[in-house]
Amino acid sequence: RRVDAALKSFRLSPFAGRNPHSLSGGEKRRLGLAALSVLDAEALILDEPELHLDGESWREALAALDLWRSARPRLLLEISRDPDRALVADGLIILREGRLVAAGPPREVYREHRAPDLPRVEAFEDSPAPRPTVFLPEPGPTFLRVRGLGLDLPGGGRLLERLDLEIRRGERILLTG
């Protein structure tokens, strides 16, 4: 039943019997998100989940992911270079050259860290935050706590340096930079 519901949520029911290799790039992306939503996981980490999706498909995917989160507090961590993704996030983490630049509620991060290299998100300046499509429970206790994380690239150089981070159960966080 959960698989059928996920296929319906991501508009993939007509393709249920097809080989995934025959799907378009956007359909494959939606299928991947649908498959992840079927899992009874406490957290999903999605790397640029909006790629290959047109605007309508992405809005539908967001609604389906909100539905997944509404069942109980779960963490959704998105990694994206698209600053507009922060519009639907509970938290925003900005990294530059492996260092934490800012973290917190997206509107506050944009207001307090107006650096020239920080992309402008006009919606933060002109309109209220969009509302989720379903009721989402309040974020719960700490789900993930990271202290002093560093990541080195195999060929040399640092990807992350001394990252401290705390994420609560049920939050939707955007990581960008």
N, C-alpha and C positions, 0 to 999 in steps of 0.2 A: 504493500500500500504506500509506504513512504517513497519508493521509487516512482510510482505512478504520480503521486502528488508533486514530486520534484519536477518530473517531466512536464506536467501541466503548468506549474509555476513559472517555468522557464520557456514556455511555448514550444516544447519539444515532443509532445505526444504524437504528432503525425510521423515522427522519425524514429519511433521506438524500435521498429524492426530493422532499421537500416544499419549498415556497417558504418561506424564512426568516421572511417577514412573518406567516405563519400560526402560528408558534411562540409559546408563552407567554413571559413575561418571563424566567423562570428558564431555559427551554430556549434562548432567544436568548443569554443570558449564558454558558451552557455551550458553545454553538456558537462564540461569540467566543473563549473559552478554548481550545477544541479547535483552532480555526483558528490561533491563536497558537502552540500546541504543535507544530503541523506545521512551522512555520518552523525553519530550522536556525540560529536567532539565537544570539548569544552572551549576550544579556540580554533580559529582559522587564520592563517597568515596567507594573504593573497598578494602576489607580486604583479602590479599593473593589471588588475582584473578587467579594466575597461578597454584594453586593447582589442581591436577587431570587432567592437560592438558599436552599432550606430546609436544615436541618442535614445531612441525608443527602447531598443533592446537593453541598453544600460539602465534606464529608469526602471524597467521591469525586473532586471536583475537586482537592483537595489531594493525594490519592494520585496522580492523573494528572500533576500538576505535579511531584511528587517523581520520578515515572518519567522525565519530560522532563529533569529536572536530573541524574538518575543516569547518563545516557548519557555525559556528560562535565561537567566543572565549568562551570556557567553561572550567571549572576547573575539572581536574581529579586528585584525591588524592588517591594514592595506599599505602597500609600498607603491608610491606613484610619484611621477614628476609633474602631474597635473594639479596645479594649486586649487582649482575649483573642486577637487575631491574633498577638500576641507569643509565644504558647505554642509556635508552630511555626516561629518565626523564629530565625535564627542571630545576628542583630543587631537592635537597636532604636534608632531615632533619634527623639527627641522635640523638637518645635519649639513654641515659644510666642511669639506675636506676632512671627514672623519671625526669632526668635533660637534658636540651638541651646541646648536645656536640658540634654540628656544624649545620649550615644551609647555603645554597647557591647553586651555580651551582655545579653539581656533581664532575666535574674534579677538581675544586678549593677546594672543601671540602676534597677530597681524597689527594690532594697535600699538603694542609696546615694542615691537622689533621691526620698525620700519626701515630696514636696510635697503640700499639701492639695488642689491641683487635679489631681494625678496620679491617674487612675482606679485603683482597687484590682483586682488580678488575684489572686483567692484561690488559684488553682492554684499560683502561685509560692510561696505560703506553706505549702501543705499536701501537695504531691505532687512526685515527680520529674518532670523534663521528659519530654514524650511522645517516643517514638521514631519516626523516619520509617518509612514503609511499605516502603521499598526501601533498599538500601545507597547512600549518597551519598558521592562522593569528597571527600577533604579539600579545603577551600578552597585555591585556588592563589594566584598572584601578584596584585598590585594590578591591578584591572580599570578602576577609575574613581577619579580623584583630583580633588577640587574644593578650591580655595583662594580664600577671600574672595568667594564668590558672593553677589550681591545681586539681588533681583528687586523691581521696582516695579510697582504696580498701575496700569493705564491712567488711572484717575480720580484718582490720587494715593495716597500711602501706600506703605509697604514691606510686601512679602510675606515676603522673606528679607533678612537683613542679615549680612554677613561670615560665611557658612557655610563651614567647613572640613570635609572629609569624605573618607574613603578606604574603598573597598569592594573586597574581594578576589573574584576569579573563583570562582564556585561557591557564594557565600553567598546566603542568603535573608534579606533585610532588610525590616523593617517601618518605615515612616515615618509618624508620627502627630503630632497636635498641633493 
